[in-house]
């Protein structure tokens, strides 16, 4: 049996009792180490479970799945994943390979950032599609996450933005030279994500003022109407280390979040849509001064009472 | 401290190790018993944790929150909730009351049906807003969930439909007579939800054929265009007891699901949107014969390769 076991979000004790029991009886236990991370990493988990774990990077899971599945038709093998094991596409692929190899599988679910963001007080059913914000480079500044946020806001929905994680990434030079040298891990902060969003907001404002619009017609919803999809005063929520003892939740305007230091990773950012009065009351619990100015001014129409 | 502790989805062993430790040291532990349930209920949990639990129905949590919060500023009190504690609005309200009473709170997250549905192979980021399907009565047949499914499908998104749970509900007669007599618990099945959807699909088809349209213009997106938002051949996924040992996942057309018995509760229904080829491959693992006919015929445009 192949077990996909979620580790939850906070620390080693956020695994389920069932998960602990399964890990105890597995022949081999892999730790997926590239879509998310737990504080303390592999060492903390090995101490807690009292057994060695095999680190599994992207290459192992995506290109050497056979290695993980070896013998799993007769013995038990587990892949541990921070959060819920099926939040990321890749592990669906592993399930498919297992099925094709005749290996039964079982998922032990756990908390995922996709639902744990409910801790900020926003209602989960009022979220639209999730967006991913990648690190920009000099030559690569994709803006598709802005389009998704704009579409969600046009429908009154909140957007959870998952922020880039780069673990065991190669530089372009090392990749072309086929050198197995890896960059230090990078985790995007709420401030960095807010800054990238502000730059998009500013560039579109310039585009509207000038004679030539910067983008083609109908390229993205929310970018063409009279009202901008979001402004520097749009109410956002920054979250850090959700589920951990030192979790932080800060409600602030987009502009305020761009200079807000929420500490160690992992971070997530929510751009709010239409707010229910109960949600506004909840957001006040984590709001910095003037955070909700946007509600009464630029975004007053989003506050339905 | 007020702890909101998620119990996860399967059975008593789906609680986290941290959750077990917190329950051990709490003065009082309540079990929320109306937004969801775990197999075995209160008795199974009391046996597992070796301590008495206090059942908390909707009235206790919503109208007698002070009772739950009593003494929680100096001692530890927990409210156990199946799934993740913040999936339902009501518990946000409890958090707010705690904050206003000066009682600190902490959430121990766990698996939620909102993310565990990833087990069927559909990608979580491709889900739109979640819909709720209520039991229809003779005089009350709301269709708002259809509108939500239609909007999601128009955007290519999947819809998770949470199916009605009626625990400790009074009949209209008993309520008017102020009699504290409660109906037996009812849990909507996938077949019942599919049947209600089929009735909406059929009534709109009749409405289009006749001279008089059945609904006002622009009442709901997806209902007015040339193509119906969904048909009896739309590919859906029925899920039962997600996370439990006897979990069932069945991919079938809407019509097929209407006569599909998935056994004991809880059930959920997914109406698919645009499908990625990897998602189609995953759905094949749980598909009944001819389930994917809809993809190649009525819905062929939804299969992007």
Interface residues (C-beta under 8 A of the other chain):
Chain A: X6 X8 X9 X10 X11 X13 X14 X15 X16 X17 X18 X20 X21 X84 X86 X87 X89 X92 X93 X95 X96 X99 X107 X108 X109 X110 X111 X112 X114 X115 X116 X118 X119 X121 X123 X124 X125 X126 X127 X128 X129 X130 X132 X151 X155 X157 X242 X243 X278 X281 X282 X285
Chain B: X6 X8 X9 X10 X11 X13 X14 X15 X16 X17 X18 X20 X21 X84 X86 X87 X89 X92 X93 X95 X96 X99 X107 X108 X109 X110 X111 X112 X114 X115 X116 X118 X119 X121 X123 X124 X125 X126 X127 X128 X129 X130 X132 X151 X155 X157 X242 X243 X278 X281 X282 X285
